[in-house]
């Protein structure tokens, strides 16, 4: 090989930067798609369990059925489908009852966001935290911090905007999945 045929160092750095940006962008899109699909799956599972297992006031019997389903699903798909997680999915479907809204929100919020949001009893408070999470691109940690600080409750007081610390909006892709680049499973 002739050394004249080799790529110059500055060209290699440019190529590296472009490939790095391409990989990062692809990972961000992949993460957003996976998060949206998982949230929609969990909502659908929760809706089915709510309407078919827990309908008609069969709370005790329904709880046993959910536990039994959780055991079977865990054997097939792992611990994400155990009894307690299935109950969270039911709570998610009951809290966010409109499928179209869930589809829209799942493109912007992760399952971890939803897990925090379903703990908020007041509908107005939940809406506030949803809107703020999207507008301010809050990561789950920031959403938890805002809930702990009771920023919704404080927002009702006179002129709250000067008291709330504003952070510059962050990329919604900061909560992306960590996918190793050196994986050999692509073959």
C-alpha positions as MATLAB code, in Angstrom:
seq = 'XXXXXXXXXXXXXXXXXXXXXXXXXXXXXXXXXXXXXXXXXXXXXXXXXXXXXXXXXXXXXXXXXXXXXXXXXXXXXXXXXXXXXXXXXXXXXXXXXXXXXXXXXXXXXXXXXXXXXXXXXXXXXXXXXXXXXXXXXXXXXXXXXXXXXXXXXXXXXXXXXXXXXXXXXXXXXXXXXXXXXXXXXXX';
ca = [
       0.000    0.000    0.000;
       1.262    3.402   -0.950;
       1.322    6.010    1.850;
      -0.049    8.550   -0.640;
      -3.263    6.498   -0.766;
      -3.886    6.860    2.977;
      -6.440    9.365    4.230;
      -4.910   12.497    5.749;
      -5.260   12.864    9.526;
      -7.644   15.845    9.307;
      -9.870   13.876    6.898;
      -9.908   10.959    9.329;
     -10.954   13.254   12.179;
     -13.764   14.705   10.052;
     -14.952   11.222    9.117;
     -14.796   10.152   12.757;
     -16.871   13.161   13.826;
     -19.478   12.504   11.122;
     -19.733    8.800   11.983;
     -19.955    9.617   15.674;
     -22.840   12.058   15.025;
     -24.584    9.481   12.841;
     -24.330    6.781   15.512;
     -25.483    9.122   18.295;
     -28.441   10.331   16.241;
     -29.472    6.786   15.400;
     -29.236    5.744   19.055;
     -31.413    8.681   20.095;
     -34.103    7.805   17.542;
     -33.925    4.145   18.530;
     -34.268    5.008   22.204;
     -37.272    7.260   21.593;
     -38.951    4.565   19.496;
     -38.298    1.832   22.071;
     -39.570    4.025   24.929;
     -42.735    4.909   23.005;
     -43.420    1.300   22.045;
     -42.873    0.016   25.594;
     -45.147    2.656   27.110;
     -47.877    1.838   24.594;
     -47.464   -1.894   25.237;
     -47.699   -1.378   28.991;
     -50.821    0.763   28.558;
     -52.453   -1.884   26.366;
     -51.593   -4.663   28.829;
     -52.957   -2.526   31.674;
     -56.158   -1.744   29.759;
     -56.774   -5.427   28.970;
     -56.177   -6.457   32.573;
     -58.397   -3.653   33.831;
     -61.317   -4.472   31.563;
     -61.059   -8.270   31.421;
     -59.658   -9.281   34.797;
     -60.629   -6.524   37.223;
     -64.000   -5.577   35.701;
     -67.146   -6.027   37.733;
     -65.630   -5.418   41.148;
     -63.657   -8.671   41.266;
     -60.785   -7.001   43.084;
     -59.626   -9.929   45.272;
     -60.077  -12.578   42.598;
     -58.667  -10.232   39.945;
     -55.608   -9.594   42.078;
     -54.969  -13.330   42.273;
     -55.382  -13.642   38.509;
     -52.920  -10.807   37.928;
     -50.405  -12.499   40.202;
     -50.862  -15.780   38.328;
     -50.513  -14.063   34.938;
     -47.454  -12.250   36.240;
     -45.808  -15.527   37.198;
     -46.442  -17.006   33.737;
     -45.384  -13.892   31.847;
     -42.244  -13.528   33.954;
     -41.203  -17.046   33.029;
     -41.596  -16.177   29.359;
     -40.511  -12.523   29.173;
     -38.622  -11.665   32.354;
     -39.272   -9.726   35.528;
     -40.791   -6.694   33.789;
     -44.085   -8.551   33.696;
     -44.345   -9.751   37.291;
     -47.428   -9.105   39.419;
     -46.394   -5.714   40.826;
     -45.469   -4.416   37.360;
     -48.751   -5.659   35.918;
     -50.559   -3.726   38.668;
     -48.581   -0.607   37.676;
     -49.683   -1.142   34.086;
     -53.306   -1.338   35.232;
     -52.850    1.857   37.233;
     -51.261    3.502   34.167;
     -54.212    2.546   31.942;
     -56.707    3.715   34.553;
     -54.883    6.989   35.180;
     -54.305    7.779   31.504;
     -57.522    6.368   30.070;
     -57.376    7.964   26.602;
     -55.366    5.837   24.156;
     -54.706    8.738   21.763;
     -53.242   10.865   24.539;
     -51.036    7.970   25.647;
     -49.721    7.532   22.090;
     -48.869   11.235   21.903;
     -47.308   11.412   25.365;
     -45.334    8.197   24.929;
     -43.388    9.865   22.124;
     -42.168   12.475   24.603;
     -42.107   10.729   27.988;
     -40.542    7.455   29.080;
     -42.155    4.671   31.072;
     -40.202    5.929   34.088;
     -41.886    9.335   33.698;
     -45.279    7.638   33.617;
     -44.471    5.641   36.752;
     -43.925    8.893   38.623;
     -46.943   10.598   37.082;
     -49.408    7.855   38.051;
     -48.595    8.465   41.711;
     -50.037   11.984   41.497;
     -53.666   11.826   42.585;
     -54.838   15.273   41.466;
     -55.614   15.419   37.743;
     -54.591   19.093   37.557;
     -51.269   18.309   39.207;
     -50.625   15.409   36.871;
     -51.386   17.607   33.854;
     -49.057   20.289   35.170;
     -46.166   17.844   35.575;
     -46.817   16.311   32.140;
     -46.792   19.727   30.489;
     -43.709   20.878   32.368;
     -41.853   17.628   31.701;
     -42.404   18.048   27.988;
     -41.865   21.816   27.809;
     -38.720   21.778   29.950;
     -37.456   18.356   28.747;
     -37.255   17.119   32.316;
     -35.396   13.902   32.866;
     -37.007   11.504   35.340;
     -34.705   12.715   38.115;
     -35.796   16.322   37.525;
     -39.469   15.344   37.440;
     -39.042   13.544   40.767;
     -37.284   16.601   42.195;
     -40.093   18.900   41.041;
     -42.742   16.596   42.500;
     -40.830   16.413   45.785;
     -40.559   20.210   45.821;
     -44.313   20.393   45.190;
     -43.803   22.818   42.332;
     -47.417   22.352   41.192;
     -48.747   23.390   44.559;
     -46.376   26.347   44.643;
     -47.359   27.408   41.131;
     -50.859   28.318   42.384;
     -49.488   30.960   44.731;
     -49.104   34.596   43.576;
     -46.301   35.180   41.073;
     -44.621   31.792   41.365;
     -42.570   32.129   38.206;
     -39.830   34.190   39.844;
     -39.400   31.594   42.615;
     -39.125   28.513   40.440;
     -35.646   27.885   39.209;
     -35.700   27.627   35.437;
     -33.284   25.383   33.687;
     -32.533   25.722   30.025;
     -34.409   23.111   27.982;
     -32.460   19.932   27.495;
     -32.596   17.547   24.639;
     -35.409   15.019   25.127;
     -32.945   12.365   24.046;
     -30.791   12.605   27.183;
     -32.781    9.750   28.664;
     -31.670    7.456   25.864;
     -30.812    3.821   26.184;
     -27.188    2.856   26.484;
     -26.568    0.483   23.603;
     -23.026   -0.775   23.274;
     -21.492   -0.052   19.930;
     -19.200   -3.049   20.022;
     -22.008   -5.596   20.211;
     -21.352   -8.696   18.154;
     -25.023   -9.703   18.101;
     -25.571   -7.719   14.893;
     -24.019  -10.462   12.797;
];
